[in-house]
Amino acid sequence: MPSPARIRQSVQVPLHHGLGAVLQADLMTFTGLADVGEHLAVRLGPPAEVPLVRVHSECLTGEVFGSARCDCGPQLTEALRAIDAAGGVLLYLRQEGRGIGLYNKLDAYRLQQQGLDTYEANRALGLDEDLRDYAVAAQMLGALGHNEIDLLTNNPDKREQLLRYGIKVRDTVSTGVFANPYNTGYLRAKVVRTSHTIQLKGSA
């Protein structure tokens, strides 16, 4: 288990994010995180003995500009709604492009336009397929007092890493499928290469 982190500050912020009704959220910052990153926790909904948790990696292109090349924007909106209903927290990690950064991610986009999948593109740039480490997520959960959670994800690596870092995952709740003509190859690569539980049409 990583060393403990502490809540640095908590501030109430109303969120709309295309959600219709405004959601009342507490946004929390932390000190003592392993990577010294500026990661956020977004607490929503009623108190829950076992909170619903989404560990969500930042995606500027998908969440701010609405890129259709991924499913990150719709996943974020889905998670905010689900957590507000069930009670829990969204951990927003500043790990753009599975940890490779914004500029490298855009370089990888160009390689994908030439026929590589998202993982092959990372490798072609001399980077790992996925550089994310969820130690900071475990630290944030510990600071919030959540040692047992229900995890909203279709990525088995998130569950496995959290378990390894001492967080008990009572249940895993799959995210929705947000496929469109521009991202089906990206989603299929996640299913084939990293066993994401995404039920694509035409997949076994």
QUIRAPE-V496439 format. One record per helix or strand of 2 or more residues. SS is the DSSP state (H for helix, E for strand). FROM is the first residue (numbers start at 1). LEN is the number of residues. If there is no record, write none. Layout:
SS;FROM;LEN + SS;FROM;LEN
This chain:
E;6;10 + E;23;9 + E;40;5 + E;51;7 + H;60;4 + H;72;15 + E;88;6 + H;102;12 + H;118;7 + H;135;10 + E;148;5 + H;156;9 + E;168;6 + H;184;11
